[in-house]
Amino acid sequence: MSREIVAGVDGSPESLAAADWAAREAVRRGLALRLVHAWRWEPLDIPLEQDRTHQERWADEVLRAAESTITGAHPGLAVTAEVLPDTPVAALLSTEERAEMLVIGSRGHGPVVGFLLGSHGQQIIAAATRPVVAVRSRDGAEAEAEGDGEGGEIVVGQMGGAEDSAPALGFAFAAAAARGASLRAVRAWNLPSLYAYSPGSMALADEAGGLVPYEKKALREALAPWRERFPEVRVTEQVELGSAGQVLLSSSGAARLLVVGRRARRGALGSRIGSVAHAALHLAPCPVAVVPHE
């Protein structure tokens, strides 16, 4: 089954920036692009037929305008566009079977609607089984053009064990290889407390010569298979004392993309995106990719 990048479009500047980012990523990776607009008829306090006709026309115009802009900018890109009769969350999640990633718009802080990061956007990120990339309006083609569009640096957080971080690392290495970018792999650690390190990990830390060498060794081992798979990607390893969210944000000031992991399991109160992903999505100065893992 051929893969595609899926972008949610709702007519906002942020969603149009997301569609533009998705198109450029599809070109880099040699994938097709699928634009999706969610529309479900909701009667208003005007004659029903006029209401429905107006809403249908508006939904189609929003989608076609985005499609026209994308195909004009990328004439060789395979683009499909469709209106899905559902809520924004359900519509975008319904495309996951063939999706390489989902791309949505984001304003960061504030109450927003549609595919924008807000209640809908966070639900999509929390429930998705594919990576979700959140893009702000300032993250469009103009922003990349300022840095020649390619190259630059991608920052990825390597937290926990190598197995947990593998999906995020794999996504980050592939993204770096596609755009000729370097990669900064960041591992944050805190001073040990009663619950931070198990007796086994403390024994390993002692064998490694201390906590800092232990953390550096953990990062090096997690990166090893990806370095082998993507030898062309230049990698900087960074191990720093501090909370994961703070360290990642302080390291992403010049990044083209920040990649973080998210545990895919559901809790008693439903899916959550996690504190690190939450901080990155609201405060990072660049597009943020949230990659689920078990």
N, C-alpha and C positions, 0 to 999 in steps of 0.2 A: 504494500500500500504506500503510495507516494505521500510524503510529509509536506506540511504547509505551515506558514506562520499566520496566526489569526489575530486580527486587530478589531477591537470594539470601537464603533463610530457612533457618536450621538450628536454631532454638530458643534460641539464645544471646541475652542482652540486647543485645549489639552488633548482631546481625542484625535483631532487632526494631526497634532504633533506625534501622537502615538502611532497613527497610521503611517506617517512619513518615516518614523524611526523603523517601524516594522518592514516597510518597503525596502529601505536601504539594507536592513539585515537580511531580508530575503534574497536580494541581489548578491550580497556577499557570500551567502551560504548556498546559492543555487537552488532555492526553494520557491514554491509558489506562494502568493499572498491571498488570503481570504479576508475580505472586509465584511463585518457583521453589524447590522443595526437591529436592536431589539424594539419591537413595537407590538403592543397588544391593545386592542380597541378599548378605550375607557370612555363611556358616555359622559358628556358635559351638559350644562344647562342650556343647550340650544337644540334645534331640531336634529333628531338622531341621524338622518341620512346625510345632512349637511356636515354634521360633526364627524361622522365616520369617513366621509369622502375627503374632508379637509385633513384629518389625521393621516390617512393613507397616503395622500399626495405629499404631505410634509415629510413623512418617513422615507418615501422613495426619493424625494429631492435631496434630503440629507445624504443618503447613501450614494446617489449618483454624482453629487458634487464632489464627494471625497474620492470616488473611483476615478472621475475625470482628472482631478488634480494628480493623483498617483500615476495613472497611465501616461499623463503628459510629461511627468518628470522622469519616468522609468519606462520608456516605450517597449523595451524588450522583456519586461517582467510579466509573468502570467498572473493575472488578477481576476478573482471572482468576487462578486458582491451580492449579498442577499439580505432581505429583511426577514428576521425570525420572529414569529408570533408568540413571544414569551417575555418574561421579565429579563432585565439585563443580566442578572446572575445566572439564571437557568439557560438563557440563550448562549452565553459565552461558554459555559461549562459543557453544553451539548456538543461543542465542536472538538472536544479533546481527543477523540479517537484518532484523528489524523494530524493533530496539532503538534508541531515541534515546540512551540511556545505560544502563550497568549500575551497580548500587549494591550494595555489600557492606559487611559490618561489619568493624570494626577495633579491636583493643586496643592498637595501637601496638607496643611492644616485647614480645617473649616468644613462646614456642612455642604455637601455637594450631591449631585444626582447622576443618573445614568451610569456610564462606565467609569466615571471619575472615582478617584480614591476617596472613600467616605464609607457609608454603610455597605453599599453595593460592592465597591472595589475591595474592601476588606473581606467581604464574604467570598468573593471570587478567589482571592489569594488564599484564604483559609481552606477552601474546599477543593481547589484545583489539584489534579494529579500531575500536571505539567508545569514547567517553569512559567511564572507570570512576571512580565516586565512592566513597571510603572514609569510613565514618561510625563514630564511636565511640558508646558508650552514652550519654555525656553530651551528645551532639549531637542529641538527640531534640527532641520538641515542647516540653518544659519549658524547654530551653535557649533556643529561639527565642522562647518566650513571655516570657522575661525581657526581651527587646528588642523587644516588641510583634509579633514574628513576621515582620515585613516591614521593608523599609528596610535600614539598616546599610550595611556596606561589603564588597565583594568585591575580593580581591586577585588579580592575575594577573601571572605572570612573562612578560616579553617578552624572550626571549633569541635571539640570532642574527639572521638576516635576517627581513624582513617575511613572506616566503613560508612559512618554517618555523614562525613563531609565529602565523600566521593561524588555524589550527584552535583553538588555546587562546584567542586573543583573541575569536574568534567565539562560543565557548562561554561565556566570561566575560561578554561584552556581553549575550548572550541571557538568561543567568541574572540579571544585574543588572536588565534591563528587566522580567523576569517578576515580580520581587519589589520593584520600586521602589527598588533599592539604588544607591548610588554605586559607582564603580569606581576602584580604585587600580592603575595599570599601572606595574610596577616593572622597571627595566632595570639590572642590575648589571654593572660592568666592573672590570677589574683593570689595574694599570699595565702597559704593553706590555713584552713580552719578545721574544725572537728569533722565536717562533712564534705569538705572540698576534695580531699584525696583519700582513696581507699588505702588500707595497709599495703596492698599489693603495689599500687602505683607509687607509694612512698618508697618502697623497697627498690623499685626500678629507678626512681629519682636518685636514690643513694648510689646505685650502680653507675648511673650516668654522670655522677660527680656533682649533683645538686639539682635544684628545681629548674634553673634557667637552661642548663644543658639538656635536661629531660624534656622541657618544652620544645627546645630547638630540634631535638631528635624526633619528637612526635611529629612536628611539622615536616621535617625532611622526609620521613618515612611515608607520610600521607601524600606528598607531592611526587614521590619517586615514580609510580606507574604512569602518571600523567606527563612528567618530563620525558619519559621514554616514548610515549605515544605522540607527543607534540614537541619534538626536539628543536623546532624552529622558534618556539616561544621563549623569549628571555624572561627569566623569573628572578624576582627579588624576594627573599624570605625575611619576614619581619616578625619577631617575637617581642611583645611589649607587655609590661605590667599595667593592669587596669581592667575596667569592665569591657566586655566585648563590644557593646554599642559605642562607647566613647572612643575606644581605640580605632574602630573601623571608620567612624565619622571623621576623626582627626587625620586619618590616612587617605581620605578620598577627596580632598579639596581639588585636585587636578585630574581626577579620574574621569574617563569616558563612560564607565559603567561600574556599578558596585554590585557584587553578587553575594547573597547571603543564603544560608540554608534555613529550612523550616521543617520541624517534625510533622509528619503527615497524620499522626494518630489523633483521634478525637478524645476530648475529655468529657467529664460529666456534664459540662455546660456547653458542649459543642466544640467545633474547631476554633483554634486560636492561631494567630500568626506568630506569636512569640515576641518577647521584648526587644530582641536584637533587630528582627525584621521590622517591627513597629517603629523603632527609632530611625532606622535607615530610610524607610518609606516617607517619613514625615520630615526628616532633617537633611538627608543627603543632597548635595548640590548637583547630582547627576542622575540619569536613569538608574533604577534599582531592579535587579532580577532576584526574585524569591524562588528558590528551588526546593521542592519538597523532598524529604527523605523519610524512611521508616525509622 
